[in-house]
Amino acid sequence: MDDFLTVIALIVSLNAVICLYRAAVGPTTQDRLLGVNIVGTKTLVVVVLITFIQAESFFLDVAMVYALLLFVVTVALSRYLEAEGWKEAG
Amino acid sequence: MAKDIVAGVLCCVGTFFFLLGTTGLLRMPDIFTRLHPSTKCDTLGACSIIIGLAVYSGWSWEMPKLVVIACFLLLSSATCGHAIGRSALRRDIGYWRRKGTEVEDGDGA
């Protein structure tokens, strides 16, 4: 089962690296924010998988804090980008 | 043994939805259509893998934590998708239209 979970974690990590493409070249700032959000979710899943691969249960607390941080960062940044008078850089 | 089979099937389903989400994020033409596969990727993919691991861990201290993470992801990813979509709508980012089907009076485009 450990080998199976390792393969799943590797596939999800590869997906996260591919999603960084959208965060790097996304035409609008909201595209970049969406890409970073997806990469964060995949990192959360990899952390949860590492909990079971290494049999260390404290990684689950890390995953809970990471989920909270991801939510706060995404909502705060989208509210910030929504404000009037904000210009796209470049 | 049955526990391992259920956990393996749920993890495979979650990985499949992650692959779908990545494909949609790369291939869709504008921000509103990209939001659609990416929120599926969050809710279905991540929650399937986490619920599968909760089944795998059985009755232990890991299971309630995993269920809490899954419930929080169900709420937060929908909220994040809505916030990003509203931000894009208020910044007047145009919709994607197929070539030759532009609306004449510019409504919504």
N, CA and C atoms of all chains as a GROMACS GRO file, in nm:
protein
  597
    1MET      N    1   0.083  -0.121   0.000
    1MET     CA    2   0.000   0.000   0.000
    1MET      C    3   0.086   0.126   0.000
    2ASP      N    4   0.205   0.119   0.066
    2ASP     CA    5   0.292   0.235   0.070
    2ASP      C    6   0.342   0.273  -0.069
    3ASP      N    7   0.375   0.170  -0.150
    3ASP     CA    8   0.421   0.197  -0.286
    3ASP      C    9   0.311   0.261  -0.368
    4PHE      N   10   0.188   0.212  -0.349
    4PHE     CA   11   0.074   0.268  -0.422
    4PHE      C   12   0.055   0.415  -0.385
    5LEU      N   13   0.062   0.447  -0.256
    5LEU     CA   14   0.044   0.586  -0.214
    5LEU      C   15   0.158   0.674  -0.264
    6THR      N   16   0.280   0.616  -0.273
    6THR     CA   17   0.392   0.693  -0.327
    6THR      C   18   0.369   0.727  -0.474
    7VAL      N   19   0.316   0.630  -0.549
    7VAL     CA   20   0.288   0.656  -0.691
    7VAL      C   21   0.182   0.765  -0.706
    8ILE      N   22   0.076   0.758  -0.622
    8ILE     CA   23  -0.029   0.860  -0.626
    8ILE      C   24   0.031   0.998  -0.595
    9ALA      N   25   0.117   1.005  -0.493
    9ALA     CA   26   0.178   1.133  -0.455
    9ALA      C   27   0.264   1.187  -0.567
   10LEU      N   28   0.337   1.098  -0.637
   10LEU     CA   29   0.422   1.143  -0.748
   10LEU      C   30   0.336   1.198  -0.862
   11ILE      N   31   0.224   1.130  -0.893
   11ILE     CA   32   0.138   1.178  -1.002
   11ILE      C   33   0.080   1.315  -0.967
   12VAL      N   34   0.035   1.331  -0.841
   12VAL     CA   35  -0.024   1.459  -0.801
   12VAL      C   36   0.082   1.569  -0.802
   13SER      N   37   0.206   1.537  -0.761
   13SER     CA   38   0.311   1.638  -0.764
   13SER      C   39   0.341   1.681  -0.907
   14LEU      N   40   0.343   1.584  -0.999
   14LEU     CA   41   0.367   1.617  -1.140
   14LEU      C   42   0.258   1.708  -1.193
   15ASN      N   43   0.131   1.680  -1.153
   15ASN     CA   44   0.019   1.767  -1.191
   15ASN      C   45   0.040   1.908  -1.140
   16ALA      N   46   0.088   1.920  -1.016
   16ALA     CA   47   0.109   2.053  -0.958
   16ALA      C   48   0.214   2.130  -1.036
   17VAL      N   49   0.321   2.061  -1.077
   17VAL     CA   50   0.426   2.128  -1.154
   17VAL      C   51   0.369   2.174  -1.289
   18ILE      N   52   0.284   2.092  -1.352
   18ILE     CA   53   0.225   2.133  -1.480
   18ILE      C   54   0.133   2.253  -1.460
   19CYS      N   55   0.060   2.256  -1.347
   19CYS     CA   56  -0.030   2.369  -1.322
   19CYS      C   57   0.046   2.499  -1.300
   20LEU      N   58   0.174   2.492  -1.262
   20LEU     CA   59   0.251   2.614  -1.246
   20LEU      C   60   0.266   2.690  -1.377
   21TYR      N   61   0.248   2.620  -1.491
   21TYR     CA   62   0.252   2.686  -1.621
   21TYR      C   63   0.145   2.795  -1.628
   22ARG      N   64   0.023   2.763  -1.580
   22ARG     CA   65  -0.085   2.861  -1.585
   22ARG      C   66  -0.057   2.976  -1.489
   23ALA      N   67   0.007   2.947  -1.376
   23ALA     CA   68   0.041   3.054  -1.284
   23ALA      C   69   0.150   3.144  -1.341
   24ALA      N   70   0.235   3.089  -1.429
   24ALA     CA   71   0.345   3.169  -1.483
   24ALA      C   72   0.302   3.253  -1.602
   25VAL      N   73   0.224   3.197  -1.694
   25VAL     CA   74   0.194   3.267  -1.818
   25VAL      C   75   0.047   3.307  -1.831
   26GLY      N   76  -0.032   3.290  -1.723
   26GLY     CA   77  -0.174   3.323  -1.734
   26GLY      C   78  -0.194   3.466  -1.781
   27PRO      N   79  -0.285   3.490  -1.877
   27PRO     CA   80  -0.294   3.624  -1.932
   27PRO      C   81  -0.344   3.728  -1.831
   28THR      N   82  -0.431   3.691  -1.740
   28THR     CA   83  -0.478   3.788  -1.641
   28THR      C   84  -0.431   3.747  -1.502
   29THR      N   85  -0.442   3.842  -1.409
   29THR     CA   86  -0.396   3.813  -1.273
   29THR      C   87  -0.485   3.710  -1.207
   30GLN      N   88  -0.615   3.706  -1.243
   30GLN     CA   89  -0.703   3.606  -1.184
   30GLN      C   90  -0.663   3.466  -1.227
   31ASP      N   91  -0.610   3.452  -1.350
   31ASP     CA   92  -0.560   3.321  -1.394
   31ASP      C   93  -0.445   3.275  -1.307
   32ARG      N   94  -0.356   3.368  -1.277
   32ARG     CA   95  -0.241   3.332  -1.191
   32ARG      C   96  -0.288   3.292  -1.053
   33LEU      N   97  -0.386   3.366  -1.000
   33LEU     CA   98  -0.439   3.333  -0.867
   33LEU      C   99  -0.503   3.195  -0.866
   34LEU      N  100  -0.576   3.163  -0.973
   34LEU     CA  101  -0.639   3.032  -0.984
   34LEU      C  102  -0.534   2.922  -0.991
   35GLY      N  103  -0.427   2.945  -1.069
   35GLY     CA  104  -0.320   2.847  -1.079
   35GLY      C  105  -0.253   2.822  -0.945
   36VAL      N  106  -0.228   2.930  -0.870
   36VAL     CA  107  -0.164   2.914  -0.739
   36VAL      C  108  -0.255   2.840  -0.642
   37ASN      N  109  -0.387   2.868  -0.654
   37ASN     CA  110  -0.484   2.798  -0.568
   37ASN      C  111  -0.483   2.648  -0.595
   38ILE      N  112  -0.479   2.611  -0.724
   38ILE     CA  113  -0.478   2.468  -0.758
   38ILE      C  114  -0.349   2.402  -0.712
   39VAL      N  115  -0.235   2.472  -0.730
   39VAL     CA  116  -0.109   2.415  -0.684
   39VAL      C  117  -0.112   2.394  -0.533
   40GLY      N  118  -0.174   2.490  -0.460
   40GLY     CA  119  -0.184   2.476  -0.315
   40GLY      C  120  -0.268   2.357  -0.274
   41THR      N  121  -0.381   2.334  -0.345
   41THR     CA  122  -0.465   2.219  -0.312
   41THR      C  123  -0.390   2.088  -0.334
   42LYS      N  124  -0.313   2.082  -0.446
   42LYS     CA  125  -0.239   1.959  -0.473
   42LYS      C  126  -0.130   1.938  -0.370
   43THR      N  127  -0.066   2.047  -0.326
   43THR     CA  128   0.035   2.033  -0.221
   43THR      C  129  -0.027   1.980  -0.092
   44LEU      N  130  -0.150   2.028  -0.062
   44LEU     CA  131  -0.221   1.979   0.056
   44LEU      C  132  -0.244   1.828   0.049
   45VAL      N  133  -0.285   1.780  -0.070
   45VAL     CA  134  -0.309   1.637  -0.086
   45VAL      C  135  -0.178   1.558  -0.073
   46VAL      N  136  -0.067   1.615  -0.126
   46VAL     CA  137   0.061   1.546  -0.115
   46VAL      C  138   0.104   1.538   0.032
   47VAL      N  139   0.078   1.645   0.109
   47VAL     CA  140   0.113   1.642   0.252
   47VAL      C  141   0.033   1.534   0.324
   48VAL      N  142  -0.098   1.524   0.290
   48VAL     CA  143  -0.181   1.420   0.353
   48VAL      C  144  -0.132   1.281   0.315
   49LEU      N  145  -0.086   1.264   0.190
   49LEU     CA  146  -0.035   1.133   0.148
   49LEU      C  147   0.096   1.100   0.219
   50ILE      N  148   0.181   1.201   0.239
   50ILE     CA  149   0.309   1.178   0.307
   50ILE      C  150   0.286   1.135   0.451
   51THR      N  151   0.175   1.185   0.511
   51THR     CA  152   0.139   1.139   0.646
   51THR      C  153   0.132   0.987   0.653
   52PHE      N  154   0.069   0.926   0.549
   52PHE     CA  155   0.050   0.781   0.553
   52PHE      C  156   0.171   0.706   0.500
   53ILE      N  157   0.249   0.769   0.410
   53ILE     CA  158   0.368   0.701   0.360
   53ILE      C  159   0.472   0.688   0.471
   54GLN      N  160   0.490   0.797   0.549
   54GLN     CA  161   0.592   0.795   0.653
   54GLN      C  162   0.536   0.758   0.789
   55ALA      N  163   0.404   0.740   0.802
   55ALA     CA  164   0.340   0.702   0.929
   55ALA      C  165   0.372   0.800   1.041
   56GLU      N  166   0.364   0.930   1.008
   56GLU     CA  167   0.386   1.035   1.108
   56GLU      C  168   0.258   1.116   1.116
   57SER      N  169   0.181   1.105   1.225
   57SER     CA  170   0.047   1.163   1.222
   57SER      C  171   0.048   1.314   1.241
   58PHE      N  172   0.162   1.374   1.280
   58PHE     CA  173   0.157   1.519   1.301
   58PHE      C  174   0.153   1.596   1.169
   59PHE      N  175   0.182   1.532   1.057
   59PHE     CA  176   0.170   1.601   0.928
   59PHE      C  177   0.026   1.642   0.900
   60LEU      N  178  -0.070   1.574   0.963
   60LEU     CA  179  -0.210   1.610   0.940
   60LEU      C  180  -0.241   1.748   0.995
   61ASP      N  181  -0.177   1.787   1.108
   61ASP     CA  182  -0.197   1.922   1.160
   61ASP      C  183  -0.141   2.025   1.064
   62VAL      N  184  -0.025   1.992   1.003
   62VAL     CA  185   0.031   2.080   0.900
   62VAL      C  186  -0.068   2.098   0.786
   63ALA      N  187  -0.133   1.986   0.746
   63ALA     CA  188  -0.228   1.992   0.635
   63ALA      C  189  -0.348   2.079   0.671
   64MET      N  190  -0.397   2.070   0.796
   64MET     CA  191  -0.511   2.152   0.836
   64MET      C  192  -0.476   2.300   0.832
   65VAL      N  193  -0.359   2.337   0.885
   65VAL     CA  194  -0.317   2.477   0.883
   65VAL      C  195  -0.296   2.524   0.740
   66TYR      N  196  -0.246   2.434   0.655
   66TYR     CA  197  -0.223   2.472   0.515
   66TYR      C  198  -0.355   2.499   0.444
   67ALA      N  199  -0.458   2.419   0.474
   67ALA     CA  200  -0.588   2.443   0.411
   67ALA      C  201  -0.645   2.577   0.454
   68LEU      N  202  -0.633   2.609   0.584
   68LEU     CA  203  -0.683   2.739   0.632
   68LEU      C  204  -0.609   2.855   0.566
   69LEU      N  205  -0.475   2.843   0.557
   69LEU     CA  206  -0.395   2.951   0.496
   69LEU      C  207  -0.431   2.970   0.350
   70LEU      N  208  -0.451   2.859   0.279
   70LEU     CA  209  -0.483   2.866   0.136
   70LEU      C  210  -0.615   2.940   0.115
   71PHE      N  211  -0.715   2.908   0.199
   71PHE     CA  212  -0.845   2.974   0.188
   71PHE      C  213  -0.832   3.124   0.214
   72VAL      N  214  -0.761   3.161   0.321
   72VAL     CA  215  -0.750   3.303   0.357
   72VAL      C  216  -0.675   3.380   0.248
   73VAL      N  217  -0.566   3.321   0.196
   73VAL     CA  218  -0.486   3.389   0.094
   73VAL      C  219  -0.568   3.411  -0.032
   74THR      N  220  -0.642   3.308  -0.076
   74THR     CA  221  -0.717   3.322  -0.202
   74THR      C  222  -0.828   3.426  -0.190
   75VAL      N  223  -0.904   3.420  -0.078
   75VAL     CA  224  -1.014   3.516  -0.064
   75VAL      C  225  -0.960   3.657  -0.048
   76ALA      N  226  -0.854   3.675   0.030
   76ALA     CA  227  -0.800   3.810   0.051
   76ALA      C  228  -0.745   3.867  -0.079
   77LEU      N  229  -0.671   3.786  -0.156
   77LEU     CA  230  -0.614   3.837  -0.281
   77LEU      C  231  -0.723   3.868  -0.383
   78SER      N  232  -0.829   3.786  -0.389
   78SER     CA  233  -0.932   3.816  -0.488
   78SER      C  234  -1.011   3.941  -0.447
   79ARG      N  235  -1.031   3.963  -0.318
   79ARG     CA  236  -1.095   4.087  -0.276
   79ARG      C  237  -1.006   4.207  -0.306
   80TYR      N  238  -0.874   4.188  -0.294
   80TYR     CA  239  -0.782   4.297  -0.321
   80TYR      C  240  -0.780   4.332  -0.469
   81LEU      N  241  -0.782   4.228  -0.554
   81LEU     CA  242  -0.779   4.252  -0.699
   81LEU      C  243  -0.910   4.311  -0.749
   82GLU      N  244  -1.017   4.295  -0.670
   82GLU     CA  245  -1.148   4.341  -0.711
   82GLU      C  246  -1.162   4.492  -0.695
   83ALA      N  247  -1.073   4.555  -0.617
   83ALA     CA  248  -1.090   4.696  -0.581
   83ALA      C  249  -1.077   4.786  -0.703
   84GLU      N  250  -1.142   4.897  -0.697
   84GLU     CA  251  -1.139   4.993  -0.807
   84GLU      C  252  -0.999   5.055  -0.818
   85GLY      N  253  -0.960   5.088  -0.941
   85GLY     CA  254  -0.836   5.161  -0.961
   85GLY      C  255  -0.713   5.075  -0.963
   86TRP      N  256  -0.731   4.942  -0.958
   86TRP     CA  257  -0.614   4.855  -0.961
   86TRP      C  258  -0.579   4.824  -1.105
   87LYS      N  259  -0.454   4.848  -1.143
   87LYS     CA  260  -0.412   4.828  -1.283
   87LYS      C  261  -0.328   4.701  -1.295
   88GLU      N  262  -0.348   4.630  -1.405
   88GLU     CA  263  -0.268   4.511  -1.432
   88GLU      C  264  -0.124   4.552  -1.458
   89ALA      N  265  -0.030   4.485  -1.393
   89ALA     CA  266   0.111   4.518  -1.411
   89ALA      C  267   0.159   4.466  -1.546
   90GLY      N  268   0.244   4.540  -1.608
   90GLY     CA  269   0.300   4.496  -1.739
   90GLY      C  270   0.203   4.521  -1.846
   91MET      N  271  -0.867  -0.604   0.421
   91MET     CA  272  -0.848  -0.626   0.275
   91MET      C  273  -0.949  -0.546   0.195
   92ALA      N  274  -1.078  -0.554   0.235
   92ALA     CA  275  -1.181  -0.475   0.166
   92ALA      C  276  -1.154  -0.326   0.186
   93LYS      N  277  -1.100  -0.291   0.304
   93LYS     CA  278  -1.064  -0.152   0.334
   93LYS      C  279  -0.962  -0.100   0.234
   94ASP      N  280  -0.859  -0.183   0.205
   94ASP     CA  281  -0.756  -0.142   0.111
   94ASP      C  282  -0.812  -0.124  -0.029
   95ILE      N  283  -0.907  -0.212  -0.068
   95ILE     CA  284  -0.963  -0.201  -0.203
   95ILE      C  285  -1.042  -0.072  -0.216
   96VAL      N  286  -1.128  -0.041  -0.115
   96VAL     CA  287  -1.207   0.082  -0.120
   96VAL      C  288  -1.115   0.204  -0.123
   97ALA      N  289  -1.010   0.203  -0.038
   97ALA     CA  290  -0.917   0.317  -0.035
   97ALA      C  291  -0.845   0.332  -0.168
   98GLY      N  292  -0.804   0.219  -0.229
   98GLY     CA  293  -0.734   0.227  -0.357
   98GLY      C  294  -0.822   0.281  -0.467
   99VAL      N  295  -0.949   0.236  -0.470
   99VAL     CA  296  -1.040   0.285  -0.574
   99VAL      C  297  -1.066   0.434  -0.557
  100LEU      N  298  -1.084   0.480  -0.431
  100LEU     CA  299  -1.109   0.623  -0.409
  100LEU      C  300  -0.987   0.706  -0.446
  101CYS      N  301  -0.867   0.656  -0.417
  101CYS     CA  302  -0.746   0.730  -0.453
  101CYS      C  303  -0.732   0.738  -0.605
  102CYS      N  304  -0.764   0.628  -0.676
  102CYS     CA  305  -0.755   0.630  -0.823
  102CYS      C  306  -0.855   0.729  -0.882
  103VAL      N  307  -0.979   0.733  -0.826
  103VAL     CA  308  -1.078   0.830  -0.874
  103VAL      C  309  -1.029   0.972  -0.852
  104GLY      N  310  -0.971   0.998  -0.735
  104GLY     CA  311  -0.920   1.132  -0.706
  104GLY      C  312  -0.809   1.171  -0.800
  105THR      N  313  -0.717   1.078  -0.830
  105THR     CA  314  -0.608   1.110  -0.922
  105THR      C  315  -0.660   1.138  -1.063
  106PHE      N  316  -0.763   1.061  -1.103
  106PHE     CA  317  -0.823   1.084  -1.235
  106PHE      C  318  -0.882   1.226  -1.243
  107PHE      N  319  -0.951   1.269  -1.135
  107PHE     CA  320  -1.009   1.404  -1.139
  107PHE      C  321  -0.901   1.511  -1.132
  108PHE      N  322  -0.787   1.481  -1.066
  108PHE     CA  323  -0.676   1.576  -1.069
  108PHE      C  324  -0.622   1.591  -1.210
  109LEU      N  325  -0.611   1.478  -1.283
  109LEU     CA  326  -0.564   1.487  -1.422
  109LEU      C  327  -0.661   1.568  -1.506
  110LEU      N  328  -0.794   1.546  -1.484
  110LEU     CA  329  -0.895   1.625  -1.557
  110LEU      C  330  -0.882   1.773  -1.526
  111GLY      N  331  -0.860   1.805  -1.398
  111GLY     CA  332  -0.849   1.945  -1.360
  111GLY      C  333  -0.729   2.012  -1.422
  112THR      N  334  -0.616   1.940  -1.426
  112THR     CA  335  -0.496   1.997  -1.488
  112THR      C  336  -0.518   2.020  -1.637
  113THR      N  337  -0.579   1.921  -1.705
  113THR     CA  338  -0.605   1.937  -1.847
  113THR      C  339  -0.695   2.056  -1.874
  114GLY      N  340  -0.802   2.070  -1.792
  114GLY     CA  341  -0.893   2.182  -1.812
  114GLY      C  342  -0.827   2.314  -1.786
  115LEU      N  343  -0.743   2.318  -1.683
  115LEU     CA  344  -0.675   2.444  -1.650
  115LEU      C  345  -0.582   2.488  -1.762
  116LEU      N  346  -0.521   2.390  -1.831
  116LEU     CA  347  -0.429   2.427  -1.938
  116LEU      C  348  -0.502   2.456  -2.068
  117ARG      N  349  -0.614   2.388  -2.096
  117ARG     CA  350  -0.670   2.391  -2.230
  117ARG      C  351  -0.786   2.488  -2.247
  118MET      N  352  -0.853   2.528  -2.138
  118MET     CA  353  -0.972   2.612  -2.153
  118MET      C  354  -0.934   2.754  -2.194
  119PRO      N  355  -1.024   2.823  -2.268
  119PRO     CA  356  -0.984   2.950  -2.330
  119PRO      C  357  -0.987   3.073  -2.241
  120ASP      N  358  -1.075   3.083  -2.142
  120ASP     CA  359  -1.072   3.204  -2.059
  120ASP      C  360  -1.095   3.171  -1.912
  121ILE      N  361  -1.092   3.274  -1.828
  121ILE     CA  362  -1.089   3.250  -1.683
  121ILE      C  363  -1.217   3.184  -1.634
  122PHE      N  364  -1.332   3.218  -1.693
  122PHE     CA  365  -1.458   3.163  -1.640
  122PHE      C  366  -1.471   3.015  -1.673
  123THR      N  367  -1.422   2.975  -1.791
  123THR     CA  368  -1.426   2.832  -1.822
  123THR      C  369  -1.316   2.756  -1.748
  124ARG      N  370  -1.206   2.825  -1.715
  124ARG     CA  371  -1.102   2.756  -1.638
  124ARG      C  372  -1.145   2.731  -1.495
  125LEU      N  373  -1.232   2.817  -1.443
  125LEU     CA  374  -1.280   2.797  -1.305
  125LEU      C  375  -1.358   2.667  -1.292
  126HIS      N  376  -1.427   2.628  -1.399
  126HIS     CA  377  -1.514   2.512  -1.393
  126HIS      C  378  -1.437   2.382  -1.367
  127PRO      N  379  -1.335   2.342  -1.450
  127PRO     CA  380  -1.264   2.218  -1.417
  127PRO      C  381  -1.179   2.228  -1.292
  128SER      N  382  -1.130   2.350  -1.259
  128SER     CA  383  -1.039   2.356  -1.145
  128SER      C  384  -1.113   2.340  -1.013
  129THR      N  385  -1.240   2.386  -1.004
  129THR     CA  386  -1.311   2.361  -0.879
  129THR      C  387  -1.355   2.215  -0.868
  130LYS      N  388  -1.381   2.149  -0.984
  130LYS     CA  389  -1.405   2.005  -0.978
  130LYS      C  390  -1.283   1.933  -0.924
  131CYS      N  391  -1.166   1.978  -0.970
  131CYS     CA  392  -1.040   1.918  -0.926
  131CYS      C  393  -1.026   1.930  -0.775
  132ASP      N  394  -1.062   2.048  -0.719
  132ASP     CA  395  -1.051   2.066  -0.574
  132ASP      C  396  -1.148   1.976  -0.500
  133THR      N  397  -1.278   1.986  -0.535
  133THR     CA  398  -1.377   1.918  -0.453
  133THR      C  399  -1.372   1.768  -0.474
  134LEU      N  400  -1.389   1.722  -0.599
  134LEU     CA  401  -1.396   1.578  -0.624
  134LEU      C  402  -1.260   1.510  -0.604
  135GLY      N  403  -1.154   1.568  -0.663
  135GLY     CA  404  -1.024   1.503  -0.658
  135GLY      C  405  -0.968   1.496  -0.517
  136ALA      N  406  -0.952   1.614  -0.454
  136ALA     CA  407  -0.890   1.617  -0.322
  136ALA      C  408  -0.977   1.545  -0.219
  137CYS      N  409  -1.110   1.567  -0.224
  137CYS     CA  410  -1.195   1.503  -0.124
  137CYS      C  411  -1.200   1.352  -0.144
  138SER      N  412  -1.193   1.302  -0.269
  138SER     CA  413  -1.190   1.157  -0.288
  138SER      C  414  -1.065   1.097  -0.227
  139ILE      N  415  -0.950   1.159  -0.252
  139ILE     CA  416  -0.825   1.103  -0.197
  139ILE      C  417  -0.828   1.107  -0.045
  140ILE      N  418  -0.876   1.219   0.012
  140ILE     CA  419  -0.872   1.232   0.158
  140ILE      C  420  -0.973   1.136   0.223
  141ILE      N  421  -1.091   1.120   0.163
  141ILE     CA  422  -1.188   1.025   0.220
  141ILE      C  423  -1.135   0.882   0.205
  142GLY      N  424  -1.067   0.854   0.091
  142GLY     CA  425  -1.007   0.723   0.074
  142GLY      C  426  -0.903   0.694   0.181
  143LEU      N  427  -0.822   0.794   0.215
  143LEU     CA  428  -0.722   0.774   0.320
  143LEU      C  429  -0.787   0.761   0.456
  144ALA      N  430  -0.903   0.828   0.476
  144ALA     CA  431  -0.975   0.812   0.602
  144ALA      C  432  -1.027   0.670   0.616
  145VAL      N  433  -1.074   0.612   0.504
  145VAL     CA  434  -1.116   0.471   0.507
  145VAL      C  435  -0.997   0.382   0.536
  146TYR      N  436  -0.882   0.412   0.475
  146TYR     CA  437  -0.762   0.330   0.493
  146TYR      C  438  -0.713   0.334   0.637
  147SER      N  439  -0.725   0.451   0.703
  147SER     CA  440  -0.670   0.463   0.838
  147SER      C  441  -0.759   0.394   0.942
  148GLY      N  442  -0.886   0.368   0.908
  148GLY     CA  443  -0.972   0.297   1.002
  148GLY      C  444  -1.008   0.382   1.122
  149TRP      N  445  -1.044   0.315   1.235
  149TRP     CA  446  -1.081   0.389   1.355
  149TRP      C  447  -0.955   0.430   1.429
  150SER      N  448  -0.909   0.552   1.404
  150SER     CA  449  -0.790   0.599   1.472
  150SER      C  450  -0.804   0.750   1.488
  151TRP      N  451  -0.700   0.815   1.543
  151TRP     CA  452  -0.706   0.960   1.560
  151TRP      C  453  -0.691   1.033   1.428
  152GLU      N  454  -0.640   0.963   1.325
  152GLU     CA  455  -0.625   1.032   1.196
  152GLU      C  456  -0.759   1.055   1.129
  153MET      N  457  -0.855   0.965   1.152
  153MET     CA  458  -0.979   0.972   1.073
  153MET      C  459  -1.059   1.100   1.096
  154PRO      N  460  -1.086   1.145   1.221
  154PRO     CA  461  -1.162   1.270   1.234
  154PRO      C  462  -1.090   1.389   1.176
  155LYS      N  463  -0.956   1.393   1.185
  155LYS     CA  464  -0.882   1.505   1.126
  155LYS      C  465  -0.900   1.506   0.975
  156LEU      N  466  -0.893   1.385   0.914
  156LEU     CA  467  -0.910   1.378   0.768
  156LEU      C  468  -1.050   1.420   0.727
  157VAL      N  469  -1.151   1.381   0.806
  157VAL     CA  470  -1.288   1.420   0.772
  157VAL      C  471  -1.305   1.572   0.785
  158VAL      N  472  -1.242   1.630   0.887
  158VAL     CA  473  -1.249   1.776   0.903
  158VAL      C  474  -1.183   1.846   0.784
  159ILE      N  475  -1.066   1.795   0.740
  159ILE     CA  476  -0.998   1.856   0.625
  159ILE      C  477  -1.086   1.846   0.501
  160ALA      N  478  -1.150   1.729   0.481
  160ALA     CA  479  -1.233   1.711   0.361
  160ALA      C  480  -1.353   1.805   0.364
  161CYS      N  481  -1.420   1.818   0.481
  161CYS     CA  482  -1.535   1.908   0.490
  161CYS      C  483  -1.492   2.052   0.467
  162PHE      N  484  -1.378   2.091   0.522
  162PHE     CA  485  -1.331   2.228   0.503
  162PHE      C  486  -1.297   2.254   0.357
  163LEU      N  487  -1.238   2.153   0.289
  163LEU     CA  488  -1.206   2.170   0.147
  163LEU      C  489  -1.333   2.186   0.064
  164LEU      N  490  -1.438   2.110   0.099
  164LEU     CA  491  -1.564   2.122   0.026
  164LEU      C  492  -1.618   2.264   0.035
  165LEU      N  493  -1.609   2.324   0.156
  165LEU     CA  494  -1.660   2.461   0.170
  165LEU      C  495  -1.566   2.562   0.105
  166SER      N  496  -1.433   2.548   0.133
  166SER     CA  497  -1.342   2.656   0.097
  166SER      C  498  -1.314   2.661  -0.053
  167SER      N  499  -1.311   2.545  -0.121
  167SER     CA  500  -1.277   2.553  -0.264
  167SER      C  501  -1.392   2.616  -0.342
  168ALA      N  502  -1.517   2.588  -0.300
  168ALA     CA  503  -1.630   2.653  -0.367
  168ALA      C  504  -1.627   2.804  -0.343
  169THR      N  505  -1.594   2.843  -0.219
  169THR     CA  506  -1.587   2.986  -0.189
  169THR      C  507  -1.474   3.054  -0.265
  170CYS      N  508  -1.359   2.986  -0.277
  170CYS     CA  509  -1.246   3.043  -0.350
  170CYS      C  510  -1.280   3.060  -0.497
  171GLY      N  511  -1.346   2.960  -0.556
  171GLY     CA  512  -1.385   2.971  -0.695
  171GLY      C  513  -1.480   3.086  -0.718
  172HIS      N  514  -1.576   3.103  -0.627
  172HIS     CA  515  -1.671   3.212  -0.640
  172HIS      C  516  -1.601   3.347  -0.625
  173ALA      N  517  -1.505   3.357  -0.531
  173ALA     CA  518  -1.436   3.485  -0.511
  173ALA      C  519  -1.353   3.522  -0.633
  174ILE      N  520  -1.282   3.422  -0.692
  174ILE     CA  521  -1.200   3.452  -0.810
  174ILE      C  522  -1.290   3.491  -0.927
  175GLY      N  523  -1.403   3.420  -0.943
  175GLY     CA  524  -1.494   3.453  -1.052
  175GLY      C  525  -1.554   3.591  -1.038
  176ARG      N  526  -1.591   3.629  -0.914
  176ARG     CA  527  -1.648   3.762  -0.894
  176ARG      C  528  -1.543   3.870  -0.917
  177SER      N  529  -1.419   3.840  -0.876
  177SER     CA  530  -1.311   3.935  -0.901
  177SER      C  531  -1.290   3.957  -1.050
  178ALA      N  532  -1.292   3.847  -1.128
  178ALA     CA  533  -1.275   3.859  -1.273
  178ALA      C  534  -1.392   3.933  -1.335
  179LEU      N  535  -1.513   3.910  -1.284
  179LEU     CA  536  -1.632   3.978  -1.340
  179LEU      C  537  -1.627   4.127  -1.312
  180ARG      N  538  -1.585   4.165  -1.192
  180ARG     CA  539  -1.583   4.308  -1.158
  180ARG      C  540  -1.470   4.382  -1.226
  181ARG      N  541  -1.363   4.309  -1.266
  181ARG     CA  542  -1.254   4.375  -1.339
  181ARG      C  543  -1.283   4.379  -1.488
  182ASP      N  544  -1.402   4.337  -1.532
  182ASP     CA  545  -1.444   4.344  -1.672
  182ASP      C  546  -1.353   4.266  -1.764
  183ILE      N  547  -1.315   4.145  -1.725
  183ILE     CA  548  -1.241   4.057  -1.814
  183ILE      C  549  -1.341   3.995  -1.911
  184GLY      N  550  -1.312   4.005  -2.043
  184GLY     CA  551  -1.410   3.965  -2.142
  184GLY      C  552  -1.431   3.816  -2.148
  185TYR      N  553  -1.550   3.776  -2.194
  185TYR     CA  554  -1.579   3.635  -2.217
  185TYR      C  555  -1.513   3.590  -2.346
  186TRP      N  556  -1.484   3.460  -2.352
  186TRP     CA  557  -1.433   3.402  -2.476
  186TRP      C  558  -1.550   3.367  -2.565
  187ARG      N  559  -1.538   3.399  -2.695
  187ARG     CA  560  -1.640   3.357  -2.792
  187ARG      C  561  -1.572   3.293  -2.911
  188ARG      N  562  -1.642   3.197  -2.972
  188ARG     CA  563  -1.588   3.134  -3.092
  188ARG      C  564  -1.580   3.236  -3.204
  189LYS      N  565  -1.479   3.223  -3.287
  189LYS     CA  566  -1.458   3.319  -3.395
  189LYS      C  567  -1.580   3.324  -3.487
  190GLY      N  568  -1.629   3.446  -3.515
  190GLY     CA  569  -1.743   3.461  -3.605
  190GLY      C  570  -1.876   3.462  -3.536
  191THR      N  571  -1.881   3.442  -3.404
  191THR     CA  572  -2.009   3.444  -3.333
  191THR      C  573  -2.014   3.559  -3.233
  192GLU      N  574  -1.940   3.667  -3.259
  192GLU     CA  575  -1.944   3.780  -3.167
  192GLU      C  576  -2.083   3.843  -3.168
  193VAL      N  577  -2.126   3.888  -3.050
  193VAL     CA  578  -2.256   3.953  -3.039
  193VAL      C  579  -2.245   4.094  -3.097
  194GLU      N  580  -2.347   4.136  -3.174
  194GLU     CA  581  -2.338   4.262  -3.249
  194GLU      C  582  -2.330   4.384  -3.158
  195ASP      N  583  -2.417   4.389  -3.056
  195ASP     CA  584  -2.423   4.511  -2.975
  195ASP      C  585  -2.323   4.508  -2.859
  196GLY      N  586  -2.234   4.409  -2.857
  196GLY     CA  587  -2.133   4.404  -2.754
  196GLY      C  588  -2.187   4.366  -2.617
  197ASP      N  589  -2.304   4.305  -2.611
  197ASP     CA  590  -2.363   4.271  -2.483
  197ASP      C  591  -2.285   4.158  -2.415
  198GLY      N  592  -2.228   4.188  -2.303
  198GLY     CA  593  -2.159   4.087  -2.225
  198GLY      C  594  -2.022   4.048  -2.276
  199ALA      N  595  -1.976   4.104  -2.384
  199ALA     CA  596  -1.848   4.063  -2.440
  199ALA      C  597  -1.738   4.159  -2.397
   0.00000   0.00000   0.00000
